[in-house]
Amino acid sequence: MRVLLVVGRFPEPSQTFVASHVLGLLDHGVDAHVLCSASDARAWERFPQLAGRARHRVHLHAPREEPRATVRGLRRALPALLRRPLRSRRALAAVVRGQPAAEAARRLLLGVRVLALRPDLVHFEFGSDAVGATWLGDLLDCPVVVSLRGYDVNYEGLDVPGYLADVWARADAIHCLGDDLWRRAQLRGCPPGVLHRLIPPAVDTRRFAPDGRRRPAGGSLVVVTVARLHWKKGYEHGLLALRMLLDEGVDLEYRIVGSGPHEEAVQACVRELGLEGHVRLRGDAPPGHVLAELRAADVLLHPAVSEGFCNAVLEAQAVEVPVVCTDADGLRENVVDGVTGIVVPRRDPGALAAALRRLADDAELRRRMGRAGRRHVAERFHPAAQIAAFLELYEAARVTARRGPAARAPGR
């Protein structure tokens, strides 16, 4: 089976789960390809195994914001377009009919490329990637699967009526990371009867494992966050909590691994709270460095205000690091409160500080939660089980697609 995975950028350091998805499918004999609008050569350096196996499987297309590049590309693609069978040319005509000139040109160019790939199924890795692009399924006459991972249903397009309407109408199957996202999808208009599966992220516990060393007692509490510098990660609440702990005499060091659009805001918050000597912004790090940061941590802090599920929280548990996080969305399905970590209400720095203080004062509790976290991940979030679930979903979507548009109707 040939599967075309559609995503905005690939590879993306903050989306290691997409890279793992590609490798997992290849390991199971799936002819996986990636369609994206951007691919940074520097990002490939962070994924050497992926580069060796999948770089030639990545296909770039011009984004909507570059109509001139689209038109230039279309001129070069015209000979290939003319060589397409009549049926393909009719399908292309159908998906460009009624579109503005620039969008019609973009669809033609993209259509010629994907028709040459002839995938058996198209999988959009995010709901937002599928918006305005589900016509690919019609062009290719193949099933469409759409993943919902967090921001795409939590807040993306909330101010646009019917933002996800074409996704709900065309998708043959929906994949959600967990129950919370499935509930939110229905609130955004997804028919409750649509074929769907809840498939959480997965972690390779052979790779994400503790190094066996115990940190010396009596040192600074090392707190780590691995997340994009984005408003939804709630950094201001975490920094306020750390300020409270320092004011109470708790000795700590806070390391932030990640980059993003709100880096200046995070830096400003650090300065305003007088935390310069206690907070280190590490920037983006390759997976190996992330593992080293987790192994050096006493606690992983995730103060998010919106979160689909969070792979970094799973990885921390696999490395036997207890977690302090909020109850934002899918985090409640990720961390077992009181067992693998402590879950507190979102936007509550005082509650975050109290949870961190509890772990700072009790090394044995940290070790107990860490061991429980690793068992939790090993039992529930295994990569082989995740890929098997995706393959089952793909086969179910192909059955739904063969039944025709009526099979996608609500209540089927």
Secondary structure, 3 states (H helix, E strand, C coil): CEEEEECCECCCCCCHHHHHHHHHHHHCCCEEEEEECECCHHHHCCCHHHHHHHHHHEEECCCCCCHHHHHHHHHHHHHHHHHCCHHHHHHHHHHHCCCCHHHHHHHHHHHHHHHHHCCCEEEECCHHHHCCCCHHHHHHCCCEEEEECCHHHHCCCCCCCCCCHHHHHHCCEEEECCHHHHHHHHHCCCCCCCCEEECCCCCCCCCCCCCCCCCCCCCCEEEEEECCCCHHHCHHHHHHHHHHHHHCCCCEEEEEEECCCCHHHHHHHHHHCCCCCCEEEEECCCHHHHHHHHHCCCEEEECCCCCCCCHHHHHHHHCCCCEEEECCCCHHHHCCECCCEEEECCCCHHHHHHHHHHHHCCHHHHHHHHHHHHHHHHHHCCHHHHHHHHHHHHHHHHHHHHHCHHHHCCCC
